[in-house]
Amino acid sequence: MSSLLKVDNEIKTKVDAFRERITGEAEDLVANFFPKKLLELDHFLKDPILNIHELKDIHSEINLTVPDPILLTNSHDGLEAQNAKKRKLEDATSDDNCQVAGTKVFVMPGGMMKSNNKLVDLIEKVKPEIRTLIEKCNTVKMWVQLLIPRIEDGNNFGVSIQEETVAELRTVEGEAASYLDQISRYYITRAKLVSKIAKYPHVEDYRRTVTEIDEKEYISLKIIVSELRNQYVTLHDMILKNIEKIKRPRSSNADALY
């Protein structure tokens, strides 16, 4: 190989040290970290914060009062009558595209509208767990990829197991990243609904939709924690069952004779 491609010895030494470090970290993750983490998450699922039976307990008050209705009085003033006739003509021409403009919002009466603090606290506990799973999966995936031997004809059953393991790790990474996207979408959706409530304070359905969104997010967060635990279980079990083929994908010629 040295005659085909010249590699600097110093760089080769550093690369070999990197491979050894990744191997040590990954083997420790599979043997120790994964089982400890799945037990930790299983205990977290029994925490009272994830076992609220009455979903109304997670609701947060929307501090936006309904303004008093504006009473319009009939006026016999000629100018007012002329303006009323003009508005009637405009309404007649745009009858099909009529939309309620809503209330102009310049400032919130109670200051900044707060998020649902109960859900925010829960999200801040779940997000680090998602990030940890992504990072650890990336390390184990790199380890398995470095164990894949050079391409040859035949005797590739062990290599196929390695590739299946890499594919599973990549899938887990993608699913964990989608959980972060889901949390971002929750905040965006809720913000839009609260803006609607500020603009249309008399519409009760917007207020009810916010509570429905909060309840849905609470249930989703519990499912996410459950999925994180299940993914640790699956990866730990899959790698342990195939550890021989993952570390030694190809048998030697002597083994093939028996």
MIBA-501186 format. One record per residue: residue in one letter; z negated, y negated, x of N, C-alpha, C, O in turn. Coordinates in steps of 0.05 Angstrom, whole numbers, padded with zeros to 5 digits, always signed. Atoms other than C-alpha are relative to their C-alpha. Example, Ala and Ser with C-alpha at 12.3 -4.5 7.8 and 13.67 -1.06 7.14 Angstrom:
! residues 2
A+00000+00024+00018-00156+00090+00246+00000-00024+00018-00013-00024+00039
S+00001+00024-00016-00143+00021+00273-00014-00022-00015-00018-00044-00005
! end
This chain:
! residues 258
M+00000+00024+00017+00000+00000+00000+00000-00025+00017+00012-00045+00010
S+00002+00023-00018-00016-00047+00058+00028-00008+00011+00033-00031+00017
S-00027+00006-00010+00056-00040+00082+00018-00013-00021+00037-00027-00014
L-00016+00012+00021+00084-00060+00014-00010-00028-00008+00007-00045-00015
L+00011+00026+00008+00037-00119+00000-00023-00006+00019-00043+00008+00020
K+00020+00008-00018-00004-00155+00051-00022-00016-00014-00016-00037-00026
V+00022+00013+00013-00073-00175+00025-00020-00008+00021-00027+00007+00039
D+00019+00011-00019-00121-00219+00063-00026+00016-00002-00036+00021-00024
N+00024-00017+00000-00182-00178+00083-00024-00014-00012-00040-00002-00026
E+00023+00015+00011-00231-00233+00065+00002-00001-00031-00018+00003-00045
I-00004+00001+00029-00201-00240-00005-00005+00028-00012-00018+00030-00033
K+00004-00027+00010-00200-00164-00013-00029+00007-00002-00038+00020-00021
T+00029-00005+00001-00274-00161+00004-00013-00013-00023-00030-00002-00037
K+00012+00015+00023-00291-00214-00048+00008+00013-00026-00008+00014-00045
V-00009-00013+00025-00249-00179-00101-00015+00026-00004-00023+00032-00027
D+00016-00025+00002-00283-00112-00086-00029-00006-00009-00040+00009-00024
A+00027+00007+00008-00350-00147-00092-00002-00007-00029-00021-00001-00043
F-00002+00007+00028-00329-00175-00159+00001+00025-00017-00013+00027-00037
R-00003-00025+00015-00308-00106-00184-00027+00015-00001-00035+00025-00022
E+00026-00014+00000-00375-00077-00162-00020-00014-00018-00036-00001-00032
R+00019+00015+00017-00413-00133-00197+00006+00005-00030-00012+00009-00046
I-00007-00005+00028-00374-00124-00262-00008+00029-00008-00017+00033-00030
T+00007-00028+00006-00385-00048-00258-00030+00002-00005-00038+00015-00024
G+00029-00001+00003-00460-00057-00249-00009-00013-00026-00026-00002-00041
E+00007+00015+00025-00465-00108-00306+00008+00016-00025-00007+00019-00044
A-00011-00014+00023-00422-00067-00354-00015+00025-00005-00022+00031-00028
E+00015-00025+00003-00458-00001-00342-00028-00006-00011-00038+00009-00027
D+00027+00008+00010-00525-00036-00353+00002-00009-00029-00016-00003-00045
L-00003+00008+00027-00499-00067-00417+00002+00024-00019-00011+00025-00040
V-00004-00023+00018-00476-00001-00446-00025+00017-00001-00033+00027-00023
A+00023-00019-00001-00537+00039-00423-00026-00013-00012-00042+00001-00024
N+00025+00012+00007-00592-00012-00438+00002-00023-00020-00013-00024-00040
F-00001+00024+00016-00571-00078-00469+00009+00006-00029-00003-00003-00048
F-00010-00006+00027-00530-00050-00528-00021+00013-00018-00025+00004-00040
P+00021-00012+00017-00585-00003-00554-00023-00019-00006-00034-00019-00028
K+00022+00019+00005-00639-00057-00545+00009-00021-00021-00007-00028-00038
K-00009+00021+00018-00596-00108-00581+00003+00010-00029-00003-00004-00048
L-00003-00011+00027-00580-00063-00640-00027+00003-00014-00030-00002-00038
L+00027-00002+00012-00655-00050-00650-00011-00027-00007-00025-00031-00027
E+00009+00027+00004-00669-00124-00644+00012-00012-00026-00001-00025-00042
L-00014+00010+00024-00617-00141-00697-00009+00015-00025-00010+00003-00047
D+00010-00016+00023-00641-00085-00742-00027-00011-00009-00033-00012-00033
H+00026+00012+00007-00711-00116-00739+00004-00028-00012-00010-00035-00031
F-00006+00026+00011-00681-00185-00753+00009+00002-00029+00003-00016-00045
L-00009-00004+00027-00649-00158-00816-00023+00004-00020-00020+00000-00044
K+00024-00004+00017-00719-00143-00842-00017-00025-00002-00037-00026-00016
D+00015+00026+00000-00742-00215-00830+00001-00012-00028+00022-00010-00041
P+00000+00013+00027-00763-00252-00894+00022-00020-00004+00031-00024-00026
I-00020+00020+00003-00712-00306-00879+00027+00012-00009+00044-00002-00021
L-00025-00013+00009-00656-00255-00892-00004+00018-00024+00013+00033-00032
N+00006-00017+00024-00690-00222-00952-00011-00017-00023-00030-00009-00036
I+00008+00017+00023-00696-00278-01002+00013+00011-00025+00038+00012-00027
H-00011-00013+00024-00688-00246-01071+00010-00021-00020+00031-00017-00032
E-00008+00021+00018-00684-00310-01112+00017-00020+00016+00007-00036+00032
L-00018+00018-00015-00623-00347-01085-00005-00029-00005+00004-00046+00010
K+00005+00029+00006-00646-00411-01118-00020-00011+00020-00022-00036+00023
D+00019+00010-00020-00699-00414-01063+00014-00013+00024+00002-00027+00040
I-00015+00012-00022-00644-00433-01013+00015-00025-00008+00028-00037+00009
H-00014+00024+00009-00617-00490-01055-00013-00025+00012-00037-00025+00018
S+00010+00025-00010-00624-00560-01028+00007-00022-00020+00028-00021-00033
E-00003+00022+00019-00631-00623-01069+00023-00019+00009+00024-00027+00032
I-00022+00019-00006-00569-00667-01073-00010-00027-00010-00010-00033-00034
N+00013+00025+00006-00599-00736-01070+00021-00022-00007+00024-00042+00007
L-00019+00019+00011-00544-00772-01109-00005-00004-00029+00001+00014-00045
T+00006+00005+00028-00565-00804-01173+00025-00006-00016+00045-00016-00005
V-00022+00006+00018-00519-00811-01233-00003-00029-00009-00023-00036-00021
P+00003+00029+00007-00506-00886-01243+00002-00003-00031+00013+00013-00045
D-00001+00006+00028-00515-00917-01311+00029-00007-00009+00044-00019+00007
P-00027+00005+00009-00451-00921-01353+00005-00030-00004-00013-00045-00011
I-00008+00029+00004-00414-00988-01355+00010-00003-00028+00030+00010-00036
L-00008+00005+00027-00408-01014-01425+00021-00022-00001+00016-00044+00009
L-00021+00019+00002-00343-01050-01440-00001-00012-00028-00001+00002-00048
T+00001+00013+00026-00345-01102-01496+00028-00011-00007+00044-00018+00010
N-00025+00011+00009-00286-01124-01538+00000-00030+00002-00020-00043-00005
S-00002+00029-00003-00262-01195-01524+00024-00009-00015+00045+00003-00015
H-00022+00011+00015-00219-01238-01568+00014-00022+00016+00031-00037+00005
D-00013+00020-00016-00200-01283-01510+00029+00007+00004+00037+00030+00008
G-00029-00005-00002-00125-01292-01505+00008+00013+00026+00025+00030+00026
L-00007-00012-00026-00122-01277-01431-00008+00029+00002+00006+00045+00012
E+00010-00028-00001-00164-01214-01439+00018+00018-00017+00024+00040-00010
A-00018-00016+00017-00119-01191-01496+00027+00004+00014+00039+00026+00012
Q-00025-00003-00015-00058-01204-01452-00002+00021+00022+00016+00038+00026
N+00005-00020-00020-00088-01163-01396-00003+00028-00012+00007+00048+00000
A+00002-00026+00013-00105-01107-01444+00027+00010-00008+00032+00034-00005
K-00027-00008+00007-00033-01106-01469+00015+00010+00024+00030+00029+00023
K-00013-00008-00025-00009-01102-01397-00009+00027+00009+00007+00044+00018
R+00010-00026-00009-00055-01044-01381+00010+00022-00018+00015+00044-00009
K-00010-00020+00019-00032-01008-01444+00029+00007+00007+00036+00031+00006
L-00028-00006-00007+00041-01015-01422+00001+00017+00026+00017+00035+00028
E+00001-00016-00025+00023-00989-01352-00008+00028-00005+00002+00047+00007
D+00009-00027+00006-00014-00931-01381+00022+00017-00014+00024+00041-00009
A-00022-00015+00014+00046-00913-01425+00021+00009+00019+00032+00031+00016
T-00020-00008-00020+00093-00911-01365-00009+00021+00019+00007+00037+00029
S+00010-00020-00019+00048-00869-01322-00019+00020-00014-00039+00029-00003
D+00017-00018+00016+00019-00824-01376-00001+00028+00013-00022+00041+00012
D-00001-00027-00011+00042-00760-01341-00015+00002+00026-00025+00024+00033
N+00013-00001-00026+00011-00779-01274-00027-00014+00000-00036-00024+00020
C+00026+00014+00003-00054-00807-01300-00022+00016+00015-00024+00040+00011
Q+00022-00012-00014-00113-00792-01254-00024-00019+00000-00021-00043+00000
V+00024+00015-00001-00185-00814-01254-00006-00008+00028-00008+00009+00046
A+00003+00010-00027-00197-00858-01194-00028+00007+00012-00031+00010+00036
G+00027-00006-00010-00272-00844-01190-00014-00025+00010-00003-00047+00009
T+00017+00022-00010-00327-00887-01161+00005-00005+00029+00005+00014+00045
K-00003+00006-00028-00314-00923-01096-00027+00002+00014-00047-00010+00005
V+00025-00004-00015-00367-00902-01045+00001-00015+00026+00017-00010+00044
F+00002+00016-00024-00386-00953-00993-00024+00008+00017-00023+00006+00042
V+00024-00009-00015-00455-00927-00974-00016+00019-00019-00016+00016-00043
M+00017-00019+00016-00501-00870-00996-00026-00014-00007-00039-00025+00011
P+00025+00013+00008-00561-00896-01036-00024+00009+00016-00041-00007+00023
G+00023-00011-00014-00610-00850-00999+00005+00003+00029-00010+00018+00043
G-00007-00004-00028-00578-00856-00931+00018+00023+00004+00033+00031-00014
M-00018-00022-00006-00542-00799-00897-00007+00024-00017-00030+00031-00020
M+00004-00025+00015-00532-00737-00939-00006+00023+00019+00010+00029+00036
K+00008-00022-00018-00569-00680-00906+00013+00026-00008+00020+00031-00031
S-00009-00027+00005-00543-00610-00898-00022+00017-00013-00045+00007-00015
N+00021-00019+00010-00579-00550-00928-00016+00010+00024-00006+00027+00039
N+00015-00005-00024-00634-00546-00876-00007+00030+00003-00009+00040+00025
K+00007-00028-00001-00652-00474-00894+00023+00016+00012+00020+00034+00028
L-00024-00014-00010-00581-00451-00881+00006-00008+00029+00015+00008+00045
V-00005+00009-00027-00574-00494-00819-00018+00014+00020-00009+00023+00041
D+00019-00014-00018-00637-00462-00788+00009+00029+00004+00008+00040+00026
L-00009-00028-00002-00609-00392-00804+00026+00002+00017+00029+00020+00033
I-00024+00001-00016-00541-00410-00775-00006-00003+00029+00007+00010+00046
E+00007+00005-00028-00573-00435-00711-00012+00025+00013-00012+00027+00037
K+00010-00026-00011-00606-00366-00703+00022+00020+00003+00021+00037+00020
V-00021-00020+00000-00543-00327-00718+00022-00006+00021+00033+00012+00033
K-00022+00008-00019-00493-00366-00675-00004+00010+00028+00015+00020+00040
P+00004-00011-00027-00525-00347-00608+00005+00030+00002+00015+00040+00022
E-00005-00029+00000-00521-00274-00628+00030+00006+00000+00039+00025+00013
I-00029-00003+00001-00447-00281-00643+00011-00005+00028+00028+00010+00038
R-00009+00008-00027-00435-00315-00576-00007+00022+00020+00009+00029+00038
T+00008-00021-00019-00474-00261-00539+00017+00025-00002+00025+00036+00018
L-00017-00023+00004-00433-00205-00570+00027-00004+00012+00039+00014+00025
I-00026+00006-00011-00368-00239-00550-00001+00001+00030+00017+00014+00043
E+00002+00001-00030-00391-00250-00478-00004+00029+00011+00009+00036+00031
K+00006-00027-00010-00418-00179-00469+00024+00019-00004+00030+00035+00013
C-00024-00016+00005-00356-00147-00500+00021-00007+00021+00036+00011+00030
N-00020+00008-00020-00313-00187-00452-00006+00013+00027+00012+00021+00041
T+00007-00012-00026-00352-00160-00392+00006+00030+00000+00018+00040+00019
V-00005-00029+00002-00348-00087-00416+00030+00005-00001+00040+00024+00011
K-00029-00003+00002-00274-00096-00432+00013-00002+00028+00030+00014+00035
M-00010+00003-00028-00260-00121-00361-00006+00025+00017+00010+00033+00032
W+00008-00024-00015-00298-00062-00332+00018+00024-00006+00028+00038+00012
V-00018-00022+00008-00257-00011-00372+00028-00004+00010+00041+00015+00019
Q-00027+00005-00009-00192-00045-00354+00003+00004+00030+00023+00013+00039
L+00000-00004-00029-00210-00043-00280+00000+00030+00007+00007+00038+00029
L+00001-00028-00005-00221+00032-00287+00027+00015-00006+00030+00038+00001
I-00026-00012+00007-00150+00045-00314+00016+00005+00026+00020-00014+00041
P-00015-00006-00025-00111+00081-00258+00029-00010-00002+00038-00020-00022
R-00028+00009-00001-00040+00066-00237+00016+00018-00019+00008+00041-00025
I-00016-00014+00020+00015+00088-00285+00014+00024+00013+00027+00021+00035
E-00013-00024-00009+00039+00159-00275+00010+00016-00024+00002+00012-00046
D-00009-00018+00021+00076+00213-00314-00020+00022-00004-00028+00035+00015
G+00018-00022+00006+00031+00262-00349-00029-00005+00007-00036-00024+00021
N+00029+00001-00004-00044+00274-00348-00011-00028-00007-00028-00039+00007
N+00008+00027+00009-00055+00209-00387-00018+00000-00024-00022-00021-00037
F+00018-00001+00023-00103+00233-00440-00024-00018+00004-00032-00033-00014
G+00023+00017-00006-00162+00199-00406+00008-00030-00001-00008-00046-00009
V-00009+00028+00000-00121+00135-00398+00003-00009-00029-00004-00033-00035
S-00002+00008+00028-00107+00135-00473-00028-00006-00012-00030-00024-00029
I+00027+00006+00010-00182+00138-00486-00010-00027+00011-00023-00042-00004
Q+00007+00026-00011-00192+00079-00439+00014-00022-00016+00001-00043-00023
E-00015+00021+00015-00138+00040-00477-00012-00003-00028-00013-00025-00038
E+00012+00002+00027-00170+00057-00544-00027-00015+00002-00033-00031-00016
T+00025+00014-00003-00237+00032-00518+00005-00030+00004-00010-00046-00008
V-00007+00028-00004-00206-00033-00494+00009-00013-00026+00001-00035-00032
A-00009+00011+00026-00172-00042-00562-00024-00004-00019-00024-00024-00033
E+00023+00003+00017-00238-00031-00598-00017-00024+00009-00027-00040-00008
L+00015+00023-00010-00273-00082-00553+00014-00026-00007+00001-00046-00014
R-00016+00024+00007-00217-00132-00565-00003-00006-00030-00005-00030-00037
T+00003+00004+00029-00223-00121-00640-00027-00012-00007-00029-00031-00023
V+00027+00010+00004-00298-00133-00638-00002-00030+00008-00014-00046-00006
E+00000+00028-00009-00287-00197-00598+00013-00018-00022+00003-00040-00028
G-00014+00016+00020-00237-00223-00650-00016-00003-00025-00016-00025-00037
E+00016+00001+00024-00282-00206-00709-00024-00019+00004-00030-00035-00014
A+00023+00018-00006-00341-00242-00676+00009-00029+00001-00005-00046-00009
A-00011+00027-00001-00298-00303-00663+00006-00011-00028+00003-00034-00034
S-00005+00008+00028-00278-00304-00737-00025-00008-00014-00024-00024-00033
Y+00025+00008+00013-00351-00308-00756-00006-00030+00006-00017-00044-00011
L+00004+00028-00007-00355-00375-00719+00018-00018-00016+00010-00039-00025
D-00019+00015+00017-00293-00399-00757-00011-00002-00028-00008-00022-00041
Q+00010+00000+00027-00326-00379-00822-00023-00020-00003-00024-00034-00024
I+00022+00019+00001-00388-00421-00806+00012-00029-00001+00002-00046-00016
S-00013+00027-00001-00343-00482-00790+00012-00006-00028+00010-00029-00037
R-00012+00005+00026-00306-00473-00856-00021-00006-00021-00016-00022-00039
Y+00021+00005+00019-00371-00472-00894-00008-00030+00001-00011-00042-00020
Y+00007+00028-00002-00391-00540-00867+00021-00019-00010+00015-00038-00024
I-00022+00017+00009-00323-00570-00880+00002+00001-00031+00005-00020-00043
T-00002-00002+00029-00320-00543-00951-00023-00014-00015-00019-00028-00035
R+00023+00013+00013-00390-00567-00968+00002-00030+00002-00005-00044-00016
A-00003+00029-00004-00376-00636-00939+00020-00011-00021+00015-00033-00032
K-00019+00010+00020-00315-00643-00984-00011+00000-00028-00006-00019-00043
L+00013-00001+00027-00355-00622-01045-00020-00022-00004-00021-00034-00025
V+00020+00022+00002-00411-00671-01030+00015-00027-00003+00005-00045-00017
S-00016+00025+00003-00358-00726-01022+00010-00003-00029+00011-00025-00040
K-00009+00001+00028-00332-00707-01091-00023-00008-00018-00019-00023-00038
I+00023+00007+00017-00402-00712-01120-00005-00030+00002-00012-00043-00018
A+00004+00029-00003-00409-00782-01091+00020-00016-00015+00014-00038-00025
K-00021+00014+00013-00343-00802-01120+00000+00004-00031+00006-00014-00046
Y+00001-00007+00028-00352-00767-01187-00028+00010-00007-00031+00034-00013
P+00027-00009+00004-00427-00766-01198-00006+00011-00028-00026+00025-00031
H+00005-00009+00028-00421-00751-01273+00010+00029-00004+00005+00041-00025
V-00011-00027+00003-00385-00684-01261-00020+00020+00010-00024+00022+00035
E+00021-00019-00008-00437-00629-01261+00012+00024+00016-00002+00036+00032
D-00011-00023-00013-00389-00575-01238+00001-00002+00030-00002+00018+00044
Y+00000+00004-00029-00384-00605-01168-00027+00007+00011-00030+00019+00033
R+00028-00005-00009-00460-00601-01161-00005+00030-00001-00018+00041+00017
R+00004-00029+00002-00460-00529-01185+00016+00015+00022+00007+00035+00032
T-00017-00013-00021-00404-00511-01136-00013-00001+00027-00011+00018+00043
V+00015+00002-00026-00446-00536-01077-00021+00022+00001-00024+00035+00022
T+00020-00021+00000-00502-00488-01097+00013+00027+00003+00002+00045+00016
E-00014-00025-00003-00452-00432-01104+00009+00005+00028+00008+00027+00039
I-00009-00002-00028-00424-00446-01035-00024+00007+00018-00021+00023+00037
D+00024-00006-00016-00495-00446-01006-00008+00029-00003-00015+00043+00017
E+00008-00028+00004-00511-00379-01038+00020+00019+00013+00012+00039+00025
K-00021-00017-00013-00445-00349-01014-00004+00000+00030-00002+00022+00042
E+00004+00001-00029-00459-00372-00943-00025+00015+00009-00025+00028+00029
Y+00024-00015-00007-00529-00343-00944+00006+00030+00000-00002+00044+00019
I-00007-00029+00001-00502-00275-00965+00019+00007+00023+00016+00028+00035
S-00018-00006-00022-00446-00280-00913-00015+00002+00026-00008+00018+00043
L+00015-00001-00025-00496-00295-00857-00015+00026+00003-00017+00037+00025
K+00014-00026-00001-00536-00233-00875+00020+00023+00007+00013+00041+00022
I-00021-00020-00006-00472-00192-00874+00008-00002+00029+00013+00019+00042
I-00007+00004-00028-00454-00222-00806-00020+00013+00018-00013+00027+00037
V+00021-00013-00017-00521-00200-00776+00002+00030-00002+00000+00044+00018
S-00003-00029+00003-00511-00131-00805+00025+00010+00015+00023+00032+00028
E-00024-00008-00014-00440-00127-00776-00004-00002+00030+00006+00016+00045
L+00006+00002-00029-00465-00150-00707-00015+00025+00009-00010+00036+00030
R+00015-00024-00006-00515-00094-00708+00017+00025+00001+00016+00041+00019
N-00018-00024+00002-00463-00043-00730+00019+00001+00023+00026+00023+00032
Q-00019+00000-00023-00415-00065-00675-00013+00009+00026-00001+00023+00042
Y+00015-00010-00023-00468-00054-00622-00003+00030-00001+00000+00044+00019
V+00003-00029+00004-00481+00015-00651+00026+00015+00006+00026+00035+00021
T-00026-00012-00003-00407+00032-00653+00009+00001+00029+00018+00021+00039
L-00009+00001-00028-00392+00009-00582-00017+00018+00017-00006+00032+00035
H+00018-00017-00016-00453+00043-00553+00007+00029-00003+00008+00045+00016
D-00005-00028+00006-00437+00108-00587+00028+00009+00010+00030+00030+00022
M-00027-00007-00008-00362+00107-00572+00002+00003+00030+00014+00022+00040
I-00002-00001-00029-00370+00092-00498-00016+00023+00012-00007+00036+00030
L+00016-00023-00010-00426+00143-00487+00014+00026-00005+00013+00044+00013
K-00014-00025+00006-00386+00198-00521+00024+00005+00018+00031+00028+00023
N-00024-00003-00016-00326+00184-00477-00003-00010+00029+00016-00016+00043
I+00006+00012-00025-00360+00160-00414+00014+00015+00023+00022+00003+00043
E-00012-00015-00021-00332+00217-00372+00029-00006+00004+00039-00010+00026
K-00028+00006-00001-00260+00203-00390+00004-00030+00007+00025-00037+00019
I-00003+00028-00007-00271+00128-00384-00003-00005+00030+00012-00021+00041
K+00005+00004-00029-00298+00132-00313+00019+00017+00017+00026+00009+00039
R-00019-00017-00015-00253+00190-00291+00022+00009-00019+00022+00031-00029
P-00021-00006+00021-00190+00187-00335+00018+00023+00008+00029+00036-00010
R-00018-00021-00009-00151+00237-00293-00015+00021+00015-00030+00015+00034
S+00013-00022-00015-00175+00305-00271+00016+00006+00025+00040+00000+00027
S-00014-00007-00025-00159+00329-00201+00016+00025-00003+00014+00039-00023
N-00017-00024+00001-00109+00383-00186-00016+00026+00000-00008+00045-00012
A+00016-00024-00001-00164+00432-00171-00012+00006-00027-00014+00030-00035
D+00011-00005+00027-00195+00422-00240+00022+00010-00019+00016+00025-00037
A-00022-00009+00018-00127+00433-00272+00007+00029+00002+00019+00040-00016
L-00007-00028-00004-00122+00503-00244-00019+00018-00016-00013+00042-00019
Y+00019-00017+00014-00181+00528-00284+00000-00006-00030-00015+00006-00045
! end
